[in-house]
Amino acid sequence: MRISTQQVAYFLAAAREGNFTRAAGSCGVKQPTLSQCLKELESSLGGVLFKRGSYGVQLTALGRAVRPHLAAIARSAAKAGETARRLRQAHGAKPTPTGRLHANDAGGESAGLIA
């Protein structure tokens, strides 16, 4: 299973906003991009995360069950980024060319998390 931090961010925005268009706006992407990314997350998790309706979206039972775990991933990714930034500053190192951290080399359970 592969879950990206982008998928996590889009999921949390959609859950918070209750609307894919508003969530896309808050993430700085177009709504079809956000929707496609969330469909890929649903495929990875093996179920529907949002009940889609004409008046917005609501979390399904699966969405409610995974929300705390996805929020924890977001918090951990943010902490990892902050730790890396502090260490780079302390040692005068520069960020990678993309400025992104990748956890694929970490092994274990986090191997499927991409920053």
ROPA-258751 format. One record per residue: x, y, z of N, C-alpha, C, O in turn; residue in three letters; residue number from 0. Coordinates in Angstrom, 3 decimals. Example, Ala and Ser with C-alpha at 12.3 -4.5 7.8 and 13.67 -1.06 7.14 Angstrom:
# ROPA-258751
13.190 | -5.690 | 7.800 | 12.300 | -4.500 | 7.800 | 13.200 | -3.300 | 7.800 | 14.236 | -3.319 | 8.465 | ala | 0;
12.850 | -2.250 | 7.080 | 13.670 | -1.060 | 7.140 | 12.900 | 0.030 | 7.870 | 13.409 | 1.138 | 8.039 | ser | 1;
# end
This chain:
# ROPA-258751
0.859 | -1.173 | 0.000 | 0.000 | 0.000 | 0.000 | 0.902 | 1.233 | 0.000 | 1.895 | 1.291 | 0.725 | met | 0;
0.546 | 2.203 | -0.814 | 1.263 | 3.469 | -0.875 | 0.298 | 4.602 | -0.593 | -0.747 | 4.724 | -1.233 | arg | 1;
0.659 | 5.421 | 0.364 | -0.132 | 6.606 | 0.677 | 0.823 | 7.791 | 0.671 | 1.843 | 7.773 | 1.361 | ile | 2;
0.499 | 8.814 | -0.102 | 1.366 | 9.987 | -0.157 | 0.884 | 11.051 | 0.825 | -0.288 | 11.088 | 1.198 | ser | 3;
1.793 | 11.899 | 1.228 | 1.403 | 12.989 | 2.112 | 0.453 | 13.939 | 1.391 | -0.359 | 14.612 | 2.026 | thr | 4;
0.555 | 13.993 | 0.077 | -0.385 | 14.820 | -0.703 | -1.804 | 14.265 | -0.558 | -2.749 | 15.025 | -0.348 | gln | 5;
-1.953 | 12.955 | -0.668 | -3.264 | 12.341 | -0.483 | -3.790 | 12.620 | 0.920 | -4.972 | 12.910 | 1.106 | gln | 6;
-2.911 | 12.532 | 1.889 | -3.302 | 12.790 | 3.276 | -3.794 | 14.226 | 3.424 | -4.837 | 14.476 | 4.028 | val | 7;
-3.037 | 15.158 | 2.871 | -3.423 | 16.575 | 2.968 | -4.762 | 16.820 | 2.291 | -5.602 | 17.540 | 2.830 | ala | 8;
-4.973 | 16.235 | 1.124 | -6.238 | 16.423 | 0.405 | -7.394 | 15.806 | 1.179 | -8.474 | 16.392 | 1.259 | tyr | 9;
-7.171 | 14.624 | 1.748 | -8.210 | 13.972 | 2.551 | -8.601 | 14.857 | 3.728 | -9.786 | 15.089 | 3.972 | phe | 10;
-7.595 | 15.352 | 4.463 | -7.878 | 16.165 | 5.645 | -8.576 | 17.464 | 5.270 | -9.465 | 17.916 | 5.991 | leu | 11;
-8.185 | 18.071 | 4.152 | -8.847 | 19.303 | 3.708 | -10.302 | 19.028 | 3.345 | -11.189 | 19.793 | 3.723 | ala | 12;
-10.555 | 17.939 | 2.613 | -11.926 | 17.603 | 2.221 | -12.778 | 17.270 | 3.441 | -13.949 | 17.645 | 3.507 | ala | 13;
-12.194 | 16.569 | 4.399 | -12.930 | 16.237 | 5.625 | -13.265 | 17.506 | 6.399 | -14.363 | 17.639 | 6.938 | ala | 14;
-12.333 | 18.422 | 6.452 | -12.531 | 19.684 | 7.184 | -13.545 | 20.578 | 6.483 | -14.428 | 21.142 | 7.130 | arg | 15;
-13.426 | 20.709 | 5.174 | -14.273 | 21.622 | 4.391 | -15.659 | 21.052 | 4.097 | -16.626 | 21.803 | 3.971 | glu | 16;
-15.757 | 19.718 | 3.987 | -17.029 | 19.105 | 3.622 | -17.420 | 19.384 | 2.185 | -18.585 | 19.252 | 1.809 | gly | 17;
-16.433 | 19.772 | 1.383 | -16.693 | 20.156 | -0.005 | -15.387 | 20.032 | -0.776 | -14.372 | 20.599 | -0.370 | asn | 18;
-15.401 | 19.297 | -1.885 | -14.180 | 19.085 | -2.656 | -13.677 | 20.367 | -3.312 | -12.467 | 20.577 | -3.394 | phe | 19;
-14.564 | 21.215 | -3.772 | -14.136 | 22.452 | -4.435 | -13.432 | 23.374 | -3.454 | -12.375 | 23.923 | -3.765 | thr | 20;
-14.011 | 23.548 | -2.270 | -13.364 | 24.385 | -1.246 | -12.047 | 23.754 | -0.777 | -11.061 | 24.457 | -0.556 | arg | 21;
-12.039 | 22.436 | -0.628 | -10.818 | 21.742 | -0.207 | -9.719 | 21.929 | -1.253 | -8.563 | 22.175 | -0.911 | ala | 22;
-10.087 | 21.812 | -2.522 | -9.102 | 22.006 | -3.590 | -8.540 | 23.415 | -3.534 | -7.332 | 23.610 | -3.671 | ala | 23;
-9.405 | 24.394 | -3.335 | -8.956 | 25.778 | -3.224 | -7.993 | 25.979 | -2.071 | -6.992 | 26.683 | -2.210 | gly | 24;
-8.287 | 25.367 | -0.933 | -7.412 | 25.528 | 0.225 | -6.074 | 24.816 | 0.026 | -5.083 | 25.156 | 0.671 | ser | 25;
-6.051 | 23.829 | -0.869 | -4.807 | 23.101 | -1.174 | -4.072 | 23.681 | -2.380 | -2.950 | 23.276 | -2.686 | cys | 26;
-4.712 | 24.633 | -3.063 | -4.074 | 25.256 | -4.214 | -4.061 | 24.404 | -5.472 | -3.170 | 24.532 | -6.312 | gly | 27;
-5.066 | 23.522 | -5.596 | -5.184 | 22.682 | -6.788 | -6.601 | 22.795 | -7.340 | -7.490 | 23.354 | -6.698 | val | 28;
-6.794 | 22.259 | -8.531 | -8.142 | 22.238 | -9.113 | -8.907 | 21.045 | -8.560 | -8.319 | 20.035 | -8.171 | lys | 29;
-10.227 | 21.179 | -8.532 | -11.082 | 20.143 | -7.943 | -10.890 | 18.770 | -8.591 | -10.845 | 17.778 | -7.863 | gln | 30;
-10.773 | 18.656 | -9.932 | -10.573 | 17.318 | -10.499 | -9.281 | 16.653 | -10.017 | -9.231 | 15.435 | -9.843 | pro | 31;
-8.248 | 17.451 | -9.804 | -6.987 | 16.904 | -9.297 | -7.183 | 16.327 | -7.908 | -6.743 | 15.212 | -7.626 | thr | 32;
-7.845 | 17.088 | -7.035 | -8.111 | 16.622 | -5.682 | -8.979 | 15.364 | -5.710 | -8.689 | 14.399 | -5.003 | leu | 33;
-10.030 | 15.366 | -6.510 | -10.932 | 14.206 | -6.581 | -10.197 | 12.957 | -7.042 | -10.397 | 11.878 | -6.484 | ser | 34;
-9.348 | 13.091 | -8.056 | -8.601 | 11.941 | -8.576 | -7.643 | 11.401 | -7.516 | -7.512 | 10.189 | -7.340 | gln | 35;
-6.988 | 12.299 | -6.826 | -6.058 | 11.900 | -5.774 | -6.792 | 11.163 | -4.650 | -6.287 | 10.174 | -4.118 | cys | 36;
-7.977 | 11.645 | -4.296 | -8.752 | 10.981 | -3.248 | -9.272 | 9.618 | -3.708 | -9.361 | 8.688 | -2.907 | leu | 37;
-9.613 | 9.495 | -4.980 | -10.028 | 8.181 | -5.508 | -8.876 | 7.191 | -5.425 | -9.082 | 6.014 | -5.126 | lys | 38;
-7.652 | 7.672 | -5.693 | -6.480 | 6.804 | -5.582 | -6.246 | 6.393 | -4.129 | -5.865 | 5.253 | -3.862 | glu | 39;
-6.471 | 7.312 | -3.190 | -6.351 | 6.985 | -1.772 | -7.391 | 5.945 | -1.391 | -7.084 | 4.986 | -0.682 | leu | 40;
-8.621 | 6.129 | -1.859 | -9.683 | 5.148 | -1.583 | -9.297 | 3.781 | -2.130 | -9.532 | 2.763 | -1.479 | glu | 41;
-8.713 | 3.751 | -3.309 | -8.275 | 2.490 | -3.897 | -7.187 | 1.842 | -3.041 | -7.212 | 0.634 | -2.808 | ser | 42;
-6.235 | 2.647 | -2.577 | -5.165 | 2.121 | -1.723 | -5.710 | 1.557 | -0.424 | -5.230 | 0.533 | 0.063 | ser | 43;
-6.711 | 2.220 | 0.140 | -7.277 | 1.788 | 1.421 | -8.373 | 0.747 | 1.265 | -8.788 | 0.128 | 2.245 | leu | 44;
-8.844 | 0.551 | 0.039 | -9.819 | -0.502 | -0.219 | -11.256 | -0.165 | 0.123 | -12.047 | -1.061 | 0.417 | gly | 45;
-11.605 | 1.106 | 0.089 | -12.990 | 1.471 | 0.373 | -13.253 | 2.942 | 0.167 | -12.331 | 3.737 | -0.018 | gly | 46;
-14.518 | 3.292 | 0.201 | -14.962 | 4.664 | -0.015 | -14.785 | 5.457 | 1.283 | -15.209 | 5.023 | 2.354 | val | 47;
-14.153 | 6.620 | 1.167 | -13.892 | 7.466 | 2.331 | -14.916 | 8.572 | 2.497 | -15.141 | 9.057 | 3.606 | leu | 48;
-15.544 | 8.976 | 1.382 | -16.496 | 10.081 | 1.394 | -17.808 | 9.677 | 0.748 | -17.833 | 9.014 | -0.289 | phe | 49;
-18.894 | 10.091 | 1.378 | -20.210 | 9.992 | 0.756 | -20.380 | 11.299 | -0.006 | -20.425 | 12.377 | 0.586 | lys | 50;
-20.471 | 11.186 | -1.313 | -20.558 | 12.367 | -2.164 | -22.015 | 12.684 | -2.436 | -22.782 | 11.808 | -2.835 | arg | 51;
-22.397 | 13.929 | -2.221 | -23.769 | 14.348 | -2.448 | -23.809 | 15.700 | -3.120 | -22.777 | 16.345 | -3.307 | gly | 52;
-24.997 | 16.125 | -3.480 | -25.142 | 17.406 | -4.170 | -24.811 | 18.584 | -3.259 | -24.556 | 19.684 | -3.749 | ser | 53;
-24.810 | 18.377 | -1.947 | -24.522 | 19.460 | -1.005 | -23.168 | 19.296 | -0.327 | -22.956 | 19.831 | 0.761 | tyr | 54;
-22.259 | 18.574 | -0.945 | -20.933 | 18.401 | -0.381 | -20.625 | 16.947 | -0.106 | -21.232 | 16.043 | -0.680 | gly | 55;
-19.665 | 16.739 | 0.790 | -19.224 | 15.381 | 1.101 | -19.218 | 15.182 | 2.616 | -19.033 | 16.119 | 3.393 | val | 56;
-19.424 | 13.937 | 2.996 | -19.364 | 13.539 | 4.400 | -18.498 | 12.309 | 4.493 | -18.455 | 11.502 | 3.564 | gln | 57;
-17.806 | 12.157 | 5.610 | -16.990 | 10.965 | 5.806 | -17.869 | 9.734 | 5.991 | -18.901 | 9.782 | 6.660 | leu | 58;
-17.440 | 8.640 | 5.387 | -18.079 | 7.350 | 5.615 | -17.520 | 6.781 | 6.916 | -16.666 | 7.399 | 7.552 | thr | 59;
-17.997 | 5.614 | 7.308 | -17.460 | 4.962 | 8.509 | -15.963 | 4.713 | 8.335 | -15.192 | 4.912 | 9.274 | ala | 60;
-15.545 | 4.283 | 7.151 | -14.124 | 4.071 | 6.889 | -13.364 | 5.395 | 6.988 | -12.290 | 5.449 | 7.587 | leu | 61;
-13.911 | 6.450 | 6.408 | -13.276 | 7.765 | 6.483 | -13.092 | 8.229 | 7.918 | -12.037 | 8.749 | 8.282 | gly | 62;
-14.122 | 8.040 | 8.728 | -14.032 | 8.427 | 10.141 | -12.993 | 7.574 | 10.870 | -12.287 | 8.069 | 11.748 | arg | 63;
-12.901 | 6.291 | 10.506 | -11.968 | 5.387 | 11.185 | -10.512 | 5.706 | 10.844 | -9.643 | 5.593 | 11.708 | ala | 64;
-10.234 | 6.101 | 9.607 | -8.840 | 6.354 | 9.213 | -8.405 | 7.795 | 9.450 | -7.211 | 8.093 | 9.432 | val | 65;
-9.362 | 8.691 | 9.671 | -9.018 | 10.116 | 9.837 | -7.959 | 10.365 | 10.916 | -7.003 | 11.094 | 10.651 | arg | 66;
-8.084 | 9.793 | 12.120 | -7.049 | 10.065 | 13.127 | -5.666 | 9.555 | 12.707 | -4.651 | 10.165 | 13.042 | pro | 67;
-5.629 | 8.453 | 11.986 | -4.353 | 7.895 | 11.532 | -3.728 | 8.781 | 10.453 | -2.518 | 9.008 | 10.448 | his | 68;
-4.558 | 9.274 | 9.547 | -4.051 | 10.156 | 8.498 | -3.628 | 11.499 | 9.085 | -2.658 | 12.095 | 8.617 | leu | 69;
-4.335 | 11.979 | 10.096 | -3.928 | 13.216 | 10.770 | -2.585 | 13.017 | 11.470 | -1.753 | 13.924 | 11.492 | ala | 70;
-2.375 | 11.835 | 12.040 | -1.094 | 11.537 | 12.691 | 0.043 | 11.504 | 11.673 | 1.152 | 11.952 | 11.961 | ala | 71;
-0.234 | 10.975 | 10.486 | 0.769 | 10.981 | 9.421 | 1.133 | 12.413 | 9.064 | 2.310 | 12.737 | 8.912 | ile | 72;
0.135 | 13.266 | 8.931 | 0.393 | 14.670 | 8.585 | 1.230 | 15.349 | 9.665 | 2.165 | 16.088 | 9.356 | ala | 73;
0.899 | 15.101 | 10.922 | 1.674 | 15.695 | 12.014 | 3.107 | 15.181 | 12.014 | 4.045 | 15.954 | 12.209 | arg | 74;
3.281 | 13.877 | 11.794 | 4.620 | 13.293 | 11.781 | 5.446 | 13.823 | 10.614 | 6.634 | 14.104 | 10.769 | ser | 75;
4.824 | 13.958 | 9.456 | 5.538 | 14.490 | 8.293 | 5.971 | 15.930 | 8.546 | 7.084 | 16.317 | 8.186 | ala | 76;
5.103 | 16.721 | 9.160 | 5.445 | 18.108 | 9.474 | 6.596 | 18.162 | 10.476 | 7.503 | 18.982 | 10.334 | ala | 77;
6.564 | 17.292 | 11.491 | 7.643 | 17.257 | 12.485 | 8.956 | 16.824 | 11.843 | 10.012 | 17.370 | 12.164 | lys | 78;
8.901 | 15.853 | 10.944 | 10.111 | 15.405 | 10.250 | 10.702 | 16.536 | 9.418 | 11.916 | 16.740 | 9.413 | ala | 79;
9.851 | 17.262 | 8.721 | 10.312 | 18.395 | 7.931 | 10.948 | 19.471 | 8.796 | 11.983 | 20.033 | 8.439 | gly | 80;
10.329 | 19.754 | 9.930 | 10.862 | 20.762 | 10.851 | 12.197 | 20.308 | 11.436 | 13.125 | 21.108 | 11.553 | glu | 81;
12.301 | 19.047 | 11.800 | 13.560 | 18.515 | 12.322 | 14.656 | 18.617 | 11.270 | 15.774 | 19.031 | 11.578 | thr | 82;
14.350 | 18.249 | 10.053 | 15.333 | 18.332 | 8.969 | 15.763 | 19.775 | 8.733 | 16.946 | 20.049 | 8.529 | ala | 83;
14.811 | 20.691 | 8.760 | 15.127 | 22.107 | 8.546 | 16.070 | 22.610 | 9.640 | 17.052 | 23.296 | 9.355 | arg | 84;
15.766 | 22.263 | 10.894 | 16.620 | 22.698 | 12.005 | 18.029 | 22.127 | 11.894 | 19.011 | 22.826 | 12.146 | arg | 85;
18.124 | 20.856 | 11.515 | 19.444 | 20.236 | 11.377 | 20.228 | 20.852 | 10.227 | 21.434 | 21.069 | 10.340 | leu | 86;
19.551 | 21.133 | 9.130 | 20.242 | 21.781 | 7.997 | 20.776 | 23.136 | 8.427 | 21.911 | 23.490 | 8.107 | arg | 87;
19.964 | 23.894 | 9.150 | 20.399 | 25.218 | 9.612 | 21.587 | 25.093 | 10.574 | 22.548 | 25.858 | 10.488 | gln | 88;
21.512 | 24.135 | 11.475 | 22.569 | 23.965 | 12.470 | 23.884 | 23.541 | 11.831 | 24.957 | 23.885 | 12.328 | ala | 89;
23.808 | 22.803 | 10.741 | 25.015 | 22.270 | 10.099 | 25.336 | 22.969 | 8.782 | 26.258 | 22.563 | 8.075 | his | 90;
24.590 | 24.009 | 8.451 | 24.861 | 24.755 | 7.229 | 24.566 | 23.996 | 5.957 | 25.035 | 24.384 | 4.887 | gly | 91;
23.791 | 22.909 | 6.048 | 23.459 | 22.105 | 4.858 | 22.332 | 22.766 | 4.087 | 21.564 | 23.562 | 4.628 | ala | 92;
22.254 | 22.424 | 2.830 | 21.192 | 22.950 | 1.977 | 20.168 | 21.850 | 1.716 | 20.513 | 20.669 | 1.744 | lys | 93;
18.910 | 22.225 | 1.462 | 17.890 | 21.207 | 1.168 | 18.193 | 20.517 | -0.160 | 18.997 | 20.997 | -0.959 | pro | 94;
17.544 | 19.401 | -0.372 | 17.670 | 18.691 | -1.643 | 17.167 | 19.588 | -2.761 | 16.439 | 20.545 | -2.497 | thr | 95;
17.542 | 19.298 | -4.016 | 17.087 | 20.152 | -5.123 | 15.578 | 20.336 | -5.173 | 15.104 | 21.406 | -5.556 | pro | 96;
14.823 | 19.329 | -4.799 | 13.366 | 19.453 | -4.820 | 12.842 | 20.034 | -3.519 | 11.692 | 20.468 | -3.453 | thr | 97;
13.676 | 20.046 | -2.479 | 13.239 | 20.522 | -1.177 | 12.295 | 19.560 | -0.486 | 11.628 | 19.922 | 0.483 | gly | 98;
12.237 | 18.323 | -0.988 | 11.311 | 17.345 | -0.430 | 12.067 | 16.220 | 0.245 | 13.158 | 15.847 | -0.187 | arg | 99;
11.493 | 15.687 | 1.294 | 12.048 | 14.544 | 1.988 | 11.292 | 13.303 | 1.552 | 10.072 | 13.339 | 1.394 | leu | 100;
12.007 | 12.210 | 1.357 | 11.366 | 10.960 | 0.961 | 11.604 | 9.914 | 2.028 | 12.733 | 9.722 | 2.478 | his | 101;
10.539 | 9.234 | 2.436 | 10.636 | 8.233 | 3.488 | 10.722 | 6.819 | 2.930 | 10.701 | 5.860 | 3.702 | ala | 102;
10.820 | 6.660 | 1.609 | 10.852 | 5.322 | 1.018 | 12.044 | 4.504 | 1.487 | 11.969 | 3.276 | 1.503 | asn | 103;
13.125 | 5.139 | 1.866 | 14.320 | 4.421 | 2.285 | 14.288 | 4.056 | 3.755 | 15.213 | 3.419 | 4.259 | asp | 104;
13.226 | 4.456 | 4.451 | 13.171 | 4.254 | 5.897 | 12.896 | 2.813 | 6.281 | 13.222 | 2.401 | 7.394 | ala | 105;
12.299 | 2.032 | 5.379 | 11.962 | 0.656 | 5.704 | 10.784 | 0.578 | 6.646 | 10.195 | 1.600 | 6.997 | gly | 106;
10.440 | -0.619 | 7.053 | 9.347 | -0.806 | 8.004 | 8.021 | -0.283 | 7.485 | 7.790 | -0.226 | 6.278 | gly | 107;
7.156 | 0.099 | 8.409 | 5.814 | 0.527 | 8.063 | 5.786 | 1.833 | 7.290 | 4.858 | 2.068 | 6.517 | glu | 108;
6.782 | 2.685 | 7.483 | 6.762 | 3.983 | 6.840 | 7.251 | 3.937 | 5.403 | 7.265 | 4.968 | 4.730 | ser | 109;
7.654 | 2.769 | 4.913 | 8.237 | 2.681 | 3.581 | 7.259 | 3.108 | 2.492 | 7.697 | 3.496 | 1.408 | ala | 110;
5.965 | 3.052 | 2.737 | 4.998 | 3.447 | 1.726 | 4.634 | 4.919 | 1.764 | 3.822 | 5.368 | 0.956 | gly | 111;
5.211 | 5.679 | 2.678 | 4.890 | 7.096 | 2.812 | 5.857 | 7.903 | 1.982 | 7.073 | 7.783 | 2.134 | leu | 112;
5.312 | 8.729 | 1.100 | 6.145 | 9.585 | 0.257 | 5.874 | 11.019 | 0.652 | 4.718 | 11.425 | 0.771 | ile | 113;
6.921 | 11.786 | 0.856 | 6.733 | 13.202 | 1.200 | 6.416 | 13.997 | -0.045 | 6.223 | 15.211 | 0.031 | ala | 114;
# end
